[in-house]
């Protein structure tokens, strides 16, 4: 008997209530009540995305697996510095040296991954950031453009060509790391960013009026964080309004000052409210456990990767997150060698066999599929509904949601080494519902449901009992 069959058998045993023979003790029981008609918040559906993309050679194999896993949005750079020709100075651009002002001579390959993502069915976010070295004051890609007119001319050429494949435009990426006013006339980063934003927004709005545009991803430990000096100067600029700045982009890593799963949408909005922008939709456009350490227990091969992803997403959905991009969608594990030019990073989403030219997604992707596809939370924006629970053990997270099709679900993340029983009483659902339990573990994709037996109590609530395996992410789906 293989592992999958054993796992399925274990799920059946647990669901039938005979788990004590396996564990030697009755699991902790949590009394949970849910009201599927009592909406306490809403969250977006573009929460199951990632940054960057596989190499072109690997995309035909990996992209269909991403789509099957419910990964529904992708975030990529404009890569202006890699698209335009490598020339010596802005004067050479004025003089059209080497026909450099002719877009037909430019390298358009960097943007084609975005096209492939869009054609595959993903929502796309493109980042306007960085500067060609020949155009910047400090001679680096982090610099301020010497001629903002030239910069926006480049942006216009790129955006006009790819606008049909771009759903959201983000301005700049972590300016505390990747932006400098060195050598420029500016005395503050915030004024330089505001000037660039306004000019770039004019381009985007001229080509696609009303296209959502925002930024700035000022990270927690640089520039004072969300509520610090850079954002203060930027948002206090009278040219920046809710009409031309439509969402806030935030990055979440534990080594940015706040443990990833403990960051909240509420905190970010409270910081933005200092400048009058507390009602902005918030995207976590980069998130992982640690940007500096791809070998910890919650990144690609770690035994806690799936529960980490589940815990973060459940907490952020309950808190009203609009969208999210996990860092990242590149190759994480090389099997039997690597390939020239491949996009690789230890935080990535899949393993690749360079010899067989094939690959597979890693366990954290199982959670994306459970939430996005199986529970239907990746289809349209979702309602967060009331869930009240008794004593919830440390290491257990619970959430209740109704997807865009009106189908309720309850999610339980168990990061403990113990079995946990949840005794559910759910109001606001039809008496004829069926209940399916899906369980993701490090070794199980959670694609095979265990059918539970619902009952109706004296208050016309649907009651059901489910046992949650140790180190698992469980979804209970209430089908109409």
Helices and strands as residue ranges (DSSP letters): H 3-16, H 20-23, E 28-43, E 46-51, H 56-68, E 73-77, H 80-83, H 90-94, G 97-99, G 103-105, H 109-120, E 123-128, H 148-162, G 163-165, E 168-171, H 175-178, H 189-207, E 213-216, H 229-235, E 247-252, G 254-256, G 260-262, H 265-272, G 273-275, E 281-287, H 305-318, E 323-326, E 331-335, E 350-353, E 358-361, H 363-369, I 370-374, E 382-389, E 396-402, E 408-414, E 420-427, E 434-440, E 450-452, E 455-456, E 462-468, E 472-479
